[in-house]
Amino acid sequence: MSWFETFARSFLDFQAMAEVLPNMVMVGLKNTLILAVASTFFGTLIGIVLAVMGISENRPLKLLARVYTDIFRGLPAIVTILIIGQGFARLGRDLFGPSPYPLGILALSLIAGAYIGEIFRAGIQSVERGQIDATRTLGMTYGQGMRLVVIPQGIRRVLPALVNQFIGNVKDSSLVYFLGLLASERELFRVGQDQAVLTGNLSPLLLAGVFYLVITVPLTHLVNYIDARMRVGKRITGVQSGLKEVAELAEAGVPGAGKSPAAAPTRFKGGSIEVKNIDMAYGAVQVLHDVSLKVEPGSVTCLIGPSGSGKSTLLRCLNRLVECRAGDILLDGESTYKQTPDQLRRRVGMVFQQFNLFPDRSALANITLALRKVKGMSRQEAERAALARLHEVGLLERKDHRPANLSGGQQQRVAIARALALEPEIMLFDEVTSALDPELVKGVLNLMADLGRGGMTMVVVTHEMNFARKVANQVVFMDEGRIVEAGRPEDLFDNPQSPRLRRFLSEVL
Ligand SMILES: Nc1ncnc2c1ncn2[C@@H]1O[C@H](COP(=O)(O)OP(=O)(O)OP(=O)(O)O)[C@@H](O)[C@H]1O
């Protein structure tokens, strides 16, 4: 007898398969799916709690999550199932009745929770720090930022791993039969095995194997498809899609609509800032020493200085992304410490070097998110405002593009539009052209110059000395956490007083 005949005799008895098929579907498949879906559901709940504990600052909580994960990931699944199912059989009977089925689900959930917790934790921690910074500068609370931006991104990144976990649960459900399930509670493997014993033929087991593949293989492909779709976003209907809105906006009398992109800038009502003797430290390292600065309404102040001199930190103090240790900062004459950081950040917009756009949202949705969640606008209102801003930065026709489908310069212009949409009185720019290819720098600088001419109060950390010379009303040179010199650009660039500024200019010009 050839090897194939031996195999066929044991595994390809179609008659035996046909006989077990109804039981396989009605009992085995049903129970396998119940066990896998229920344990994935409860495992996900446990996993979310473990992930939150794992990323919290609370050491005992962190430790508890670690110990749980180590135990349930370290033990073989069958050992956990037996410990829970038999060790707690009495409690199980009191709680759920005579069947060990619920304890089986509990054991599978506890195991799945350990893996899912690690998956979520890794997903959330893989989201760049700049994303939460961006939500905070848009006036969202920490909770809103996590819920609306960070956690959805984290989950999307781990979607394939979660589906793998479900597949693992489908397979692990076959171990629950060790607990001695009733005939009506048997899962796929057990139904196949019982029939194999009855007929002396292994074909029912092969059929059970086929059923496992029928569940798991399409699922893997489905998740790959969903993952790819989420990565790219919805299909863009073409650059035409924005043109209709231009006409609508023009009709509605939105300033600048209907003209060519980057139309005349809006007039802004810029506020004033006064920084009074602030100190700031990261832990034990003092970064700002007794810094004082006045920024007039509608003026442009450029902060220049060597790397590490504290320019970005000063900027971050202005919207309380970091907190000062001493001193005060006044906005329009009132201490910024009299309002919450979220209230302050609605009045002080910020744009970052790395753009920090939300990668899974279109340009339009990047702008509407804070308008809806922070300002409470309706979807329609928010979209109208966002389209007007996109038009001002010359990107209306890119409204449906995700950040990945925009050039660096375009991304930065969307980030500027996003900050402007909240109608801030002050705009902070943190080296916004440093990550751009040289040919894209000009477009962003021109836009910023337009904003300055439009009356926006701007504080700009920059290495673009030409921009500082041409656009700034005031240039501030910092070194080692102190303001060394401040004044009109022509005075600083043409007649530097301190040796440190002279040395710096000789290096960068
Ligand atoms: N989150 C942080 N934790 C600890 N130290 C930090 C942190 N951020 C910045 N620093 C330190 O604070 C000092 C000032 O940094 P800051 O980024 O404000 O300087 P900068 O002038 O903006 O520099 P660059 O031009 O390179 O961005 C540096 O010594 C830096 O290493």
The ligand as an SDF file (V2000), in Angstrom:
LIG
                    3D

 31 33  0  0  0  0  0  0  0  0999 V2000
   12.4550   66.4860   28.3390 N   0  0  0  0  0  0  0  0  0  0  0  0
   13.6880   66.8130   28.7610 C   0  0  0  0  0  0  0  0  0  0  0  0
   14.2370   66.2100   29.8230 N   0  0  0  0  0  0  0  0  0  0  0  0
   15.4640   66.5450   30.2730 C   0  0  0  0  0  0  0  0  0  0  0  0
   16.2290   67.5040   29.6990 N   0  0  0  0  0  0  0  0  0  0  0  0
   15.7500   68.1330   28.6330 C   0  0  0  0  0  0  0  0  0  0  0  0
   14.4520   67.8290   28.0980 C   0  0  0  0  0  0  0  0  0  0  0  0
   14.2360   68.6250   27.0150 N   0  0  0  0  0  0  0  0  0  0  0  0
   15.3450   69.3830   26.8990 C   0  0  0  0  0  0  0  0  0  0  0  0
   16.2380   69.0970   27.8550 N   0  0  0  0  0  0  0  0  0  0  0  0
   17.5470   69.7570   28.0580 C   0  0  0  0  0  0  0  0  0  0  0  0
   17.3020   71.1200   28.2660 O   0  0  0  0  0  0  0  0  0  0  0  0
   18.2870   71.9110   27.6070 C   0  0  0  0  0  0  0  0  0  0  0  0
   17.6040   72.9120   26.7090 C   0  0  0  0  0  0  0  0  0  0  0  0
   16.9370   72.2070   25.6720 O   0  0  0  0  0  0  0  0  0  0  0  0
   16.0700   72.9310   24.5740 P   0  0  0  0  0  0  0  0  0  0  0  0
   15.4750   71.8800   23.7140 O   0  0  0  0  0  0  0  0  0  0  0  0
   15.1680   73.8960   25.2100 O   0  0  0  0  0  0  0  0  0  0  0  0
   17.1900   73.7220   23.7700 O   0  0  0  0  0  0  0  0  0  0  0  0
   17.1270   74.3750   22.3290 P   0  0  0  0  0  0  0  0  0  0  0  0
   17.8750   75.6520   22.4310 O   0  0  0  0  0  0  0  0  0  0  0  0
   15.7350   74.4350   21.8530 O   0  0  0  0  0  0  0  0  0  0  0  0
   17.9680   73.3370   21.4810 O   0  0  0  0  0  0  0  0  0  0  0  0
   17.7990   72.8750   19.9620 P   0  0  0  0  0  0  0  0  0  0  0  0
   18.0850   74.0740   19.1250 O   0  0  0  0  0  0  0  0  0  0  0  0
   18.8350   71.8080   19.8020 O   0  0  0  0  0  0  0  0  0  0  0  0
   16.3960   72.3620   19.8630 O   0  0  0  0  0  0  0  0  0  0  0  0
   19.2090   70.9550   26.8870 C   0  0  0  0  0  0  0  0  0  0  0  0
   20.3550   70.7590   27.6750 O   0  0  0  0  0  0  0  0  0  0  0  0
   18.4040   69.6800   26.8060 C   0  0  0  0  0  0  0  0  0  0  0  0
   19.2600   68.5620   26.8300 O   0  0  0  0  0  0  0  0  0  0  0  0
  1  2  1  0
  2  3  1  0
  2  7  2  0
  3  4  2  0
  4  5  1  0
  5  6  2  0
  6  7  1  0
  6 10  1  0
  7  8  1  0
  8  9  2  0
  9 10  1  0
 10 11  1  0
 11 12  1  0
 11 30  1  0
 12 13  1  0
 13 14  1  0
 13 28  1  0
 14 15  1  0
 15 16  1  0
 16 17  2  0
 16 18  1  0
 16 19  1  0
 19 20  1  0
 20 21  2  0
 20 22  1  0
 20 23  1  0
 23 24  1  0
 24 25  2  0
 24 26  1  0
 24 27  1  0
 28 29  1  0
 28 30  1  0
 30 31  1  0
M  END
$$$$
